């Protein structure tokens, strides 16, 4: 029996991902993009708010865009690399 991949829309367009952000998050993202950061995906934990995840230009650091637009560089989860 094969295990079904849970990630369905892994390659959503940047525009689709951006549409999931609120105004404060979009403003912060616009500033971050000036320094090479990119919105890579949005986590959707069950019964919790969505979590937009951004990566720096070198793909060495990641952070979360909080609902108020602040950047959380120490989110309470790890990202698998590779």
C-alpha positions as CSV (number, residue, x, y, z in Angstrom):
1,X,0.0,0.0,0.0
2,X,1.5,3.3,-1.0
3,X,1.4,6.3,1.2
4,X,-0.5,9.2,-0.4
5,X,1.4,12.6,-0.4
6,X,-0.5,15.1,1.7
7,X,0.9,18.1,-0.1
8,X,-1.5,18.8,-2.9
9,X,-0.9,22.3,-4.2
10,X,2.9,22.2,-3.7
11,X,3.5,24.4,-6.7
12,X,0.9,27.1,-6.3
13,X,1.8,30.3,-8.2
14,X,3.2,33.3,-6.3
15,X,0.0,35.2,-7.0
16,X,-2.2,32.4,-5.6
17,X,-0.1,32.3,-2.4
18,X,-0.1,36.0,-2.0
19,X,-3.9,36.0,-2.3
20,X,-4.0,34.0,0.9
21,X,-2.3,36.8,2.9
22,X,-3.9,39.7,4.7
23,X,-2.9,43.3,4.0
24,X,-0.3,43.6,6.7
25,X,1.3,40.3,5.6
26,X,1.4,41.5,1.9
27,X,3.0,44.8,3.0
28,X,5.7,43.0,4.9
29,X,6.3,40.5,2.1
30,X,6.7,43.4,-0.4
31,X,9.5,44.8,1.8
32,X,11.1,41.4,2.2
33,X,11.1,40.8,-1.5
34,X,13.3,43.9,-2.0
35,X,16.0,41.9,-0.1
36,X,15.5,38.6,-2.0
37,X,13.0,36.9,0.3
38,X,10.2,34.8,-1.3
39,X,6.9,33.4,-0.1
40,X,7.4,29.7,-0.6
41,X,4.3,28.1,0.8
42,X,1.4,28.5,3.3
43,X,1.0,25.9,6.0
44,X,-2.6,25.1,6.8
45,X,-2.8,23.4,10.2
46,X,-6.2,21.9,11.0
47,X,-8.4,24.2,13.1
48,X,-5.7,26.9,13.2
49,X,-4.9,30.0,11.1
50,X,-2.8,29.6,8.0
51,X,1.0,30.1,8.3
52,X,2.8,31.9,5.4
53,X,6.4,30.8,5.3
54,X,9.1,32.9,3.6
55,X,12.7,32.0,2.7
56,X,15.7,34.3,2.2
57,X,17.4,34.5,-1.1
58,X,20.0,31.9,-0.2
59,X,17.4,29.5,1.0
60,X,19.4,29.2,4.3
61,X,16.9,30.9,6.6
62,X,13.1,30.8,6.8
63,X,10.6,32.8,8.8
64,X,6.8,33.1,9.3
65,X,4.7,36.1,8.4
66,X,2.5,36.6,11.5
67,X,-1.1,37.9,11.1
68,X,-0.1,41.4,12.2
69,X,2.6,41.5,9.5
70,X,5.6,40.9,11.8
71,X,8.3,38.6,10.8
72,X,8.9,35.6,13.2
73,X,12.4,34.3,12.5
74,X,12.0,31.6,15.2
75,X,8.8,29.8,14.4
76,X,7.9,26.8,16.6
77,X,8.5,24.2,13.8
78,X,11.3,23.0,11.6
79,X,11.3,22.9,7.8
80,X,12.7,19.8,6.0
81,X,15.4,20.8,3.6
82,X,16.1,18.7,0.5
